Amino acid sequence: MFFSLTTILLFGYVSLRLIVPLPIGMPAKIGASLLVLLISLKHYIFRHFFGGLASPELPRMIIIITGWIYVTLVLVFVFLVLRDILLVLFFIAKKTGLWTGYQPGYVQTALCIIALSFALSSWGLYEAVRLASVKKSEVVLKNLPKELDGLSIVQITDSHANTFHPEENMRNLVEAVNRLNPDIIALTGDLVDGTPERRRADVAPLAELRAKYGVFGAPGNHEYFSGFNAWQKKFEELGISMLYNSHKVLTIRGQRLLIAGLTDPVAPRFGQAPPDISKALEGAPDGVFRILLAHQPGASKNSAAAGIDLKLAGHTHGGQIIGIDRFVSHWNENFLKGWYDIDGMKLYVSTGVSLWNGFPVRLGAPSEITHIILRPEKR
């Protein structure tokens, strides 16, 4: 339903407000409108003819080019709406005598909108496909034992392994993570798009992840979209300790440390257990530092109330685009990216290392490999 509405808005508004008023012949207008319709149907076409919305089985270059064109169309739509709002304001200002100055012509504004949309989509696509940079961050934690000072965690989230982010990209990612020599690697969901059979080569590099005390993970919504039961087995084969409403206790430098993981809120739609912090901590020892892995940052007040000290999440992609990120934040309980302090619990929301192919653009929300160094509070 969402993409049907999106198709109608993109095709209808861009055709009526950009193409129809252009000083060109009717055949050209019809051809341009049909092209806009084809572009706006991208998700429908991928879903029904090429293997799925999240993981269409197409060459990477086709995924990149179609994504670039689609994002350009979306930006054209956004700028047209903004232009029309300004036109209404100009009209009111002229009628009331508040503005008598120059007003740009239609063709001028149309060309500017198209050029600006192409420029921004090109830059945003480059930011979406490049290898994520390492973002190092130290965090002071009040309950961290002094023996664990300097403990390092590398968080990988939203890698979305598919034809858009294939084996070569995953291998480069794994090599970058291993160079950091982390104590713990935390995978916080949306690692894959597509079935294990289709993604066999793309996820193979994950087996080469190395951390002193282990590689742990929690599933994201895309794991459920891609065949949850099959991926459970595959993650085990890759050497990833996935935590489904469960925990493990590690002994590091003579101190115990608990790592728990939650399922994703979409799980009940697929007949799976919903996230349950009480179950995840069932039987957990008292007085140990607690880290929680969860794909979505929501329900963090419940996590804090359950005694979690540090929560790591992803899912938001940092909002992807400045402006649109406000909506993404609203849909995620006002969590978007970076650090948050919730009733004494520290929450980190990573922007992720990649994106799903449906909207491959980053403007003001760069990808990241998150390298977190734990520091105890000075007493």
C-alpha positions in Angstrom: 0.0 0.0 0.0 2.8 2.4 0.9 4.6 2.0 -2.4 1.2 2.2 -4.3 0.6 5.6 -2.7 4.2 6.6 -3.4 3.8 5.7 -7.0 0.6 7.8 -7.4 2.2 10.8 -5.7 5.4 10.7 -7.7 3.8 10.1 -11.0 0.8 12.4 -10.5 2.5 15.4 -9.0 5.7 15.4 -11.1 3.6 15.0 -14.3 1.1 17.7 -13.5 3.5 20.2 -11.9 6.6 19.7 -13.9 5.9 18.1 -17.3 2.5 19.3 -18.3 3.4 23.0 -18.0 6.6 22.7 -20.0 6.6 24.4 -23.4 7.1 21.2 -25.4 4.9 19.2 -27.7 2.2 16.8 -26.5 4.1 13.6 -27.7 7.2 14.8 -25.7 5.0 15.4 -22.6 3.4 12.0 -22.9 6.7 10.3 -23.3 8.2 12.1 -20.3 5.2 11.3 -18.2 5.4 7.6 -19.1 9.1 7.6 -18.1 8.2 9.1 -14.8 5.5 6.4 -14.3 8.1 3.7 -15.1 10.6 5.1 -12.6 7.9 5.5 -9.9 7.0 1.8 -10.4 10.5 0.7 -9.5 9.6 -1.0 -6.2 6.6 -2.7 -7.8 8.7 -4.0 -10.7 11.4 -5.3 -8.4 9.0 -7.0 -6.1 7.0 -8.8 -8.8 9.5 -9.5 -11.5 13.0 -9.7 -10.0 12.9 -11.7 -6.8 11.7 -9.2 -4.2 11.6 -5.7 -3.0 14.5 -5.9 -0.6 16.7 -8.3 -2.6 16.1 -8.1 -6.4 18.4 -10.4 -8.2 19.8 -8.0 -10.7 23.4 -6.9 -11.6 24.8 -4.4 -9.1 25.2 -1.7 -11.7 21.5 -1.9 -12.6 20.6 -1.7 -8.9 22.8 1.4 -8.6 21.5 3.2 -11.7 17.9 2.5 -11.0 18.4 3.6 -7.4 20.1 6.8 -8.6 17.2 7.6 -11.0 14.5 6.8 -8.4 16.1 9.0 -5.7 16.4 11.8 -8.3 12.7 11.5 -8.9 11.9 11.6 -5.2 14.0 14.7 -4.8 12.3 16.4 -7.8 9.0 15.7 -6.1 10.2 17.2 -2.8 11.6 20.3 -4.5 8.4 20.7 -6.6 6.3 20.7 -3.4 8.6 23.3 -1.8 8.5 25.4 -5.0 4.7 25.3 -5.0 4.5 26.4 -1.4 6.8 29.3 -2.3 4.6 30.2 -5.3 1.6 30.4 -3.0 3.5 32.6 -0.6 4.6 34.8 -3.6 1.0 35.0 -4.7 -0.2 36.1 -1.3 2.6 38.6 -0.9 1.8 40.2 -4.3 -1.9 40.4 -3.6 -1.2 42.1 -0.3 1.5 44.4 -1.7 4.2 42.9 0.5 6.3 41.8 -2.5 6.7 43.5 -5.9 10.2 42.2 -6.8 11.4 39.6 -9.2 9.8 36.1 -9.3 11.7 33.4 -11.2 10.1 32.0 -14.3 8.6 28.5 -14.6 11.3 27.1 -16.9 14.1 28.5 -14.8 12.8 26.9 -11.6 12.1 23.6 -13.4 15.6 23.4 -14.7 17.1 24.3 -11.3 15.0 21.6 -9.6 16.1 18.9 -12.0 19.8 20.0 -11.8 19.8 20.2 -8.0 18.0 16.8 -7.7 20.6 15.1 -10.0 23.5 16.7 -8.1 22.2 15.7 -4.7 21.2 12.2 -5.7 24.7 11.7 -7.2 26.4 12.8 -4.0 24.0 10.8 -1.9 24.5 7.7 -3.9 28.3 8.0 -3.6 27.9 8.2 0.2 25.6 5.2 0.1 28.0 2.9 -1.8 31.4 3.8 -0.4 33.0 1.8 2.4 31.9 3.0 5.8 34.4 5.0 7.8 35.5 4.0 11.3 33.8 6.2 13.9 35.6 5.9 17.3 33.8 6.9 20.4 34.7 6.6 24.1 31.9 6.4 26.6 32.0 6.7 30.4 29.8 4.1 32.1 29.0 4.4 35.8 28.8 0.7 36.6 31.7 -0.5 34.5 34.4 -2.3 36.6 37.8 -0.6 36.4 39.3 -3.9 35.2 37.3 -3.4 32.0 38.7 0.0 31.3 39.5 0.3 27.6 37.4 -2.7 26.5 36.6 -2.2 22.8 33.4 -3.1 21.0 33.0 -2.8 17.2 29.4 -2.6 16.2 28.2 -3.6 12.7 24.6 -2.9 11.9 22.5 -2.6 8.7 25.0 -4.2 6.3 22.1 -5.4 4.1 24.2 -8.0 2.2 22.7 -8.3 -1.3 23.5 -7.5 -4.9 23.8 -3.8 -3.9 26.2 -4.6 -1.0 27.9 -7.8 -2.3 30.7 -10.1 -1.3 33.5 -7.7 -2.2 32.0 -5.0 0.0 31.4 -7.4 2.8 35.0 -8.6 2.6 36.3 -5.0 2.7 34.1 -4.4 5.7 35.3 -7.5 7.6 38.9 -6.5 6.9 38.4 -3.0 8.2 36.7 -4.4 11.4 39.5 -7.0 12.0 42.2 -4.3 11.7 40.6 -2.6 14.8 41.5 -5.8 16.8 38.3 -5.5 18.9 37.5 -7.3 22.1 33.9 -7.9 21.1 32.1 -7.6 17.8 28.4 -6.7 18.1 26.0 -7.3 15.1 22.8 -5.4 15.6 20.6 -6.7 12.8 19.6 -6.2 9.2 22.7 -8.0 8.1 21.1 -9.6 5.1 18.5 -9.2 2.3 17.5 -12.4 0.6 17.6 -16.1 1.4 20.8 -17.9 2.6 20.9 -19.7 -0.8 21.0 -16.4 -2.7 23.3 -14.6 -0.2 25.7 -17.5 0.4 28.7 -15.8 -1.2 27.8 -12.3 0.0 27.8 -13.3 3.7 30.7 -15.7 3.6 33.2 -13.1 4.7 31.3 -12.7 8.0 32.9 -16.1 9.1 36.3 -14.3 9.1 35.3 -11.7 11.8 37.7 -12.0 14.7 37.3 -10.7 18.2 39.1 -11.7 21.4 35.9 -12.6 23.3 33.5 -13.4 20.5 31.1 -12.2 17.8 27.5 -11.7 19.0 24.4 -10.6 17.3 20.7 -9.8 17.4 18.3 -10.0 14.4 16.7 -7.1 12.6 13.5 -6.9 10.7 15.1 -7.8 7.4 16.3 -11.2 8.8 12.6 -12.0 9.3 11.7 -10.8 5.8 14.5 -13.0 4.4 13.6 -16.3 6.0 14.3 -16.3 9.7 14.6 -20.0 10.4 17.1 -20.6 7.6 19.2 -17.6 8.7 19.3 -18.9 12.3 21.2 -22.0 11.1 23.3 -20.0 8.7 24.5 -17.5 11.3 25.6 -20.5 13.5 27.6 -21.8 10.6 29.3 -18.4 10.2 30.4 -18.5 13.9 28.0 -15.7 15.1 26.5 -16.2 18.5 23.0 -14.9 17.9 21.0 -13.9 21.0 17.3 -14.3 20.6 15.8 -13.0 23.9 18.7 -14.6 25.6 22.1 -13.7 27.1 25.7 -15.0 27.6 28.0 -14.2 30.5 31.7 -13.7 29.6 34.6 -13.5 31.9 37.0 -10.8 30.9 40.1 -9.8 32.9 38.7 -11.5 35.9 35.3 -9.7 35.7 32.0 -11.1 34.5 30.2 -9.2 31.7 26.7 -10.0 30.3 25.7 -9.6 26.7 22.0 -10.0 25.9 20.1 -9.8 22.6 16.5 -9.2 21.6 14.4 -10.4 18.7 12.8 -7.7 16.5 9.3 -6.1 16.9 8.3 -7.6 13.5 8.9 -11.1 14.8 5.2 -11.9 15.7 4.2 -11.3 12.1 6.3 -14.3 11.1 5.2 -16.5 14.0 8.3 -15.8 16.1 8.7 -14.6 19.6 8.5 -10.8 20.2 11.3 -8.9 21.9 11.2 -9.7 25.7 13.8 -8.1 27.9 12.6 -10.1 30.9 13.2 -13.4 29.1 16.5 -12.2 27.7 17.8 -11.6 31.3 16.2 -14.7 32.9 18.7 -16.3 35.2 21.2 -13.5 34.7 23.6 -13.0 37.7 23.3 -9.8 39.7 25.9 -7.2 39.9 27.4 -7.7 36.5 27.8 -5.1 33.7 25.0 -5.6 31.2 25.2 -4.9 27.4 22.1 -5.2 25.3 22.0 -5.7 21.5 18.8 -4.7 19.7 18.1 -3.8 16.2 15.6 -1.1 16.8 16.3 1.6 19.4 12.7 1.8 20.7 11.6 0.6 24.1 14.8 1.8 25.6 13.1 3.0 28.8 12.2 -0.7 29.4 15.8 -1.7 28.8 17.0 0.8 31.3 14.4 -0.3 33.9 15.6 -3.9 33.5 19.1 -2.9 34.5 20.9 -2.6 31.2 24.0 -0.4 31.3 24.8 -0.1 27.6 22.4 -0.7 24.7 23.5 -0.8 21.0 21.0 -0.4 18.2 20.7 0.6 14.5 17.8 0.4 12.1 17.4 4.2 11.5 20.3 4.6 9.0 20.7 8.0 10.7 17.7 9.2 8.9 19.6 9.1 5.5 18.7 12.6 4.5 18.7 15.9 6.5 15.1 17.0 6.8 13.6 13.5 6.2 15.6 12.4 9.3 13.0 14.2 11.5 10.3 11.8 10.4 12.6 8.8 10.9 13.4 10.1 14.4 9.7 10.5 15.2 9.0 6.9 14.0 11.7 5.6 16.3 10.7 7.3 19.6 13.0 10.3 18.8 16.1 8.1 18.6 18.1 8.8 15.4 21.9 8.5 15.7 24.6 8.8 18.3 24.5 8.7 22.1 21.5 9.0 24.4 21.3 8.8 28.2 18.1 7.1 29.3 17.6 6.8 33.0 21.2 6.1 33.6 21.5 3.7 30.6 23.7 4.7 27.7 22.2 4.0 24.2 24.1 4.2 21.0 22.3 4.3 17.7 24.6 3.6 14.8 23.9 5.0 11.3 24.9 1.6 9.9 27.5 0.4 7.4 25.2 0.2 4.3 21.6 0.5 3.2 18.9 -1.5 1.5 18.6 -1.0 -2.2 15.2 0.6 -2.2 16.4 4.1 -1.4 20.2 4.1 -1.7 21.1 7.6 -0.6 22.8 9.3 2.3 22.9 13.1 2.7 24.1 14.3 6.1 24.0 10.8 7.6 27.3 9.0 6.6 27.7 5.3 7.1 29.9 4.1 10.0 31.8 1.2 11.5 31.3 2.0 15.2 34.3 1.5 17.4 33.3 2.0 21.0 35.8 2.2 23.9 34.4 1.6 27.4 35.6 3.8 30.3 34.6 3.5 33.9 33.3 6.5 35.8 36.0 8.1 38.0 35.3 7.6 41.6 
